[in-house]
Amino acid sequence: MRFLLVEDSPVLARSVRDLLALDGHGVDHAATLAEAEDCLASASYDLMLLDIGLPDGDGRGFLARQRRAGRDMAVIMMTARSAVADRVDALDGGADDYVSKPFEMAELEARIRAVLRRRGGAAQTLRHFAGVAFDPLAATVTIAGETRDLRARELRLFEILLAAPGRIFSKDHLCDRVFSYAECVSDNAIEVYVGRLRRKLAGSAARIETVRGLGYRLTGP
Amino acid sequence: MQIDLSQAAFSMLGAAAQDRLFWRIVVGDETLTGYDDLPLPATAPTGPAPFVYAARYRGADLRIAAVARGVMAGERPQPALILLGQTRDGQRAIAGRLAHGAVLAGLGFFVLAVPLALVFANSVLAPVSNLARAVADRGPADLRPVDHPAPRELAPLVAALDSFIARLRLTLGQTETFIAEAAHHIRTPLATVRTEAEIALREARDDETRARLRSVIRAVDESARSAGQLLDHAMVAYRSRRMDAAEIDLRETLAALARSFAPTADLRDIALTVDPGNGPARVRGDRVMVESALRNLIDNALKYSAAEGAVHLTLDCAAGRVTVGVRDTGRGLAGMDAGALTARFRRGPNVGDVVGSGLGLTIVDEVARAMGGDFALVPAEGGGTLARLSLPAC
């Protein structure tokens, strides 16, 4: 998916972009509202991540102008200011959702997914692998015409494995991505979810192999 | 030597009915007529003006006037002294009567004036005390302009009050802006650190580095949370003083909050459900404060629930109260009650490694108080906790 990130702190912008890129998303960065305006005029985006306080104005006013101009892309505001007041404003001003800084990447991704799902989503999000049709927005896998729902953690696990089929992911790595860092109590926790995901993928050629001592990998036919 | 006292003089002397008169006329050393023991003045008067003095005579206080004249006795001029004394009973009686009358008149006036003054003062001061009551009744939190009918004379007072309130609001507004700015300056660098640490964690291969990065992220989350809660707490404190009174539909608010928390709940596969009940669920108050309280409750419920647990939100309207219930399947209260857990920076003994600041429930409790509601935490049936925030309906 293609995102426009409007954020004036260059370090934060770079790391958010890098993180989203790690998950296979394309991110354009605008440091000011003027740059954002140029980006919006020349390309189309699935979603805009918009900071509230920018050097040349307030993100909320900018969003209101975009909405009036008929631009209807999904928008998630990022606020670093005091919690609720700004969030109320942001949503009233036409944002689909907001995250407060600092945010967990998994939370941002979950919110992006939820917003896109609410808006009816983009059709091109459907991904195919070894007889599995995976729809991350709807959180389903379809195998031989049968659609199965994935729970959030099963979905995240499948997304991570699917990003690099054949690559071995360590249990630690999967733990960090699937659970919040504070929750990852034991390596066994991830085994539970691997087991569930295997059952959801049953009937397809997709396999989650255990590589003893190293972790897991997704393999096709 | 002879002296002629005319009839007219005698009748004049007799005019003062209650007083006795004494006279004495002395020529040379001889008393010609009158009371020969009437006291003489201490010094002989000179000049034509009478000399007046007081003396005690025959058991009475006298005022005596003495006049000196020269008379011809034979061939030689002789000094003559005419004394006229009068007792002071009549004078005293008149003075007494006058004084008595004055006292009576004064009393009468007083008796009449007091109720009149009271009535008058009341009617003049009633608008002032009405105004005072209107200002006093609004409580310490209310900083809306004075909107109270007052007579023209009080307009300057009302204007002064309003301008004072406006200045106070401005100060509070500046504080709010400051809080927002402070939050911005704290959170932006924290966001950078957190995101960078996440990237590093994804790329790190050895366990020690990963463990270190995890504790960095945890520390960032803790400081972000504490900063956020401190600022929220300050915000609620200031807002409760300003108290915008908008009508809030709690059903709508709760539905919006449930939507907003859904991705967070989803991250840990927690089922977040709402039972909006039926009937009106409107309250009057500050929207930001209400949302702040509800957010803290839902956030707590999600935080302390185990993965794949459930958080259920309910709305009840009964007896002029709207009650929001937030029920979780978490670790429970460990015997603590709302009173203990709403204390600042106080957390339960069973929080484990859940990140928190100990201010969330303080905020909820303060919002409840500011809006005339109340807040309770009770163990839920079948484990977990039920938080109840009850607010007066409007």
HADDOCK unambig.tbl for C-alpha pairs under 7 A between the chains (distance, minus, plus):
assign (segid A and resid 11 and name CA) (segid B and resid 192 and name CA) 6.54 0.50 0.50
assign (segid A and resid 12 and name CA) (segid B and resid 191 and name CA) 6.95 0.50 0.50
assign (segid A and resid 12 and name CA) (segid B and resid 192 and name CA) 4.62 0.50 0.50
assign (segid A and resid 15 and name CA) (segid B and resid 195 and name CA) 6.01 0.50 0.50
assign (segid A and resid 15 and name CA) (segid B and resid 196 and name CA) 5.82 0.50 0.50
assign (segid A and resid 16 and name CA) (segid B and resid 195 and name CA) 6.52 0.50 0.50
assign (segid A and resid 19 and name CA) (segid B and resid 199 and name CA) 6.30 0.50 0.50
assign (segid A and resid 80 and name CA) (segid B and resid 183 and name CA) 6.29 0.50 0.50
assign (segid A and resid 80 and name CA) (segid B and resid 184 and name CA) 4.63 0.50 0.50
assign (segid A and resid 80 and name CA) (segid B and resid 187 and name CA) 5.41 0.50 0.50
assign (segid A and resid 80 and name CA) (segid B and resid 188 and name CA) 5.96 0.50 0.50
assign (segid A and resid 81 and name CA) (segid B and resid 180 and name CA) 4.85 0.50 0.50
assign (segid A and resid 81 and name CA) (segid B and resid 181 and name CA) 6.49 0.50 0.50
assign (segid A and resid 81 and name CA) (segid B and resid 183 and name CA) 4.87 0.50 0.50
assign (segid A and resid 81 and name CA) (segid B and resid 184 and name CA) 4.53 0.50 0.50
assign (segid A and resid 82 and name CA) (segid B and resid 179 and name CA) 6.83 0.50 0.50
assign (segid A and resid 82 and name CA) (segid B and resid 180 and name CA) 4.92 0.50 0.50
assign (segid A and resid 82 and name CA) (segid B and resid 183 and name CA) 5.47 0.50 0.50
assign (segid A and resid 82 and name CA) (segid B and resid 228 and name CA) 6.70 0.50 0.50
assign (segid A and resid 82 and name CA) (segid B and resid 231 and name CA) 6.40 0.50 0.50
assign (segid A and resid 82 and name CA) (segid B and resid 232 and name CA) 6.49 0.50 0.50
assign (segid A and resid 83 and name CA) (segid B and resid 228 and name CA) 6.97 0.50 0.50
assign (segid A and resid 83 and name CA) (segid B and resid 232 and name CA) 6.69 0.50 0.50
assign (segid A and resid 84 and name CA) (segid B and resid 288 and name CA) 5.99 0.50 0.50
assign (segid A and resid 84 and name CA) (segid B and resid 291 and name CA) 6.91 0.50 0.50
assign (segid A and resid 84 and name CA) (segid B and resid 292 and name CA) 6.09 0.50 0.50
assign (segid A and resid 85 and name CA) (segid B and resid 288 and name CA) 5.56 0.50 0.50
assign (segid A and resid 101 and name CA) (segid B and resid 187 and name CA) 5.75 0.50 0.50
assign (segid A and resid 101 and name CA) (segid B and resid 188 and name CA) 6.40 0.50 0.50
assign (segid A and resid 101 and name CA) (segid B and resid 191 and name CA) 5.28 0.50 0.50
assign (segid A and resid 102 and name CA) (segid B and resid 187 and name CA) 6.11 0.50 0.50
assign (segid A and resid 102 and name CA) (segid B and resid 188 and name CA) 6.98 0.50 0.50
assign (segid A and resid 102 and name CA) (segid B and resid 190 and name CA) 5.87 0.50 0.50
assign (segid A and resid 102 and name CA) (segid B and resid 191 and name CA) 3.73 0.50 0.50
assign (segid A and resid 102 and name CA) (segid B and resid 194 and name CA) 6.64 0.50 0.50
assign (segid A and resid 102 and name CA) (segid B and resid 224 and name CA) 6.91 0.50 0.50
assign (segid A and resid 103 and name CA) (segid B and resid 191 and name CA) 6.50 0.50 0.50
assign (segid A and resid 107 and name CA) (segid B and resid 263 and name CA) 6.93 0.50 0.50
assign (segid A and resid 107 and name CA) (segid B and resid 264 and name CA) 6.37 0.50 0.50
assign (segid A and resid 110 and name CA) (segid B and resid 263 and name CA) 5.43 0.50 0.50
assign (segid A and resid 111 and name CA) (segid B and resid 263 and name CA) 5.66 0.50 0.50
assign (segid A and resid 114 and name CA) (segid B and resid 263 and name CA) 6.67 0.50 0.50
assign (segid A and resid 151 and name CA) (segid B and resid 269 and name CA) 6.66 0.50 0.50
assign (segid A and resid 152 and name CA) (segid B and resid 266 and name CA) 5.73 0.50 0.50
assign (segid A and resid 152 and name CA) (segid B and resid 267 and name CA) 6.09 0.50 0.50
assign (segid A and resid 152 and name CA) (segid B and resid 269 and name CA) 5.89 0.50 0.50
assign (segid A and resid 153 and name CA) (segid B and resid 267 and name CA) 6.74 0.50 0.50
assign (segid A and resid 153 and name CA) (segid B and resid 268 and name CA) 6.98 0.50 0.50
assign (segid A and resid 153 and name CA) (segid B and resid 269 and name CA) 6.79 0.50 0.50
assign (segid A and resid 173 and name CA) (segid B and resid 202 and name CA) 6.81 0.50 0.50
assign (segid A and resid 181 and name CA) (segid B and resid 214 and name CA) 6.23 0.50 0.50
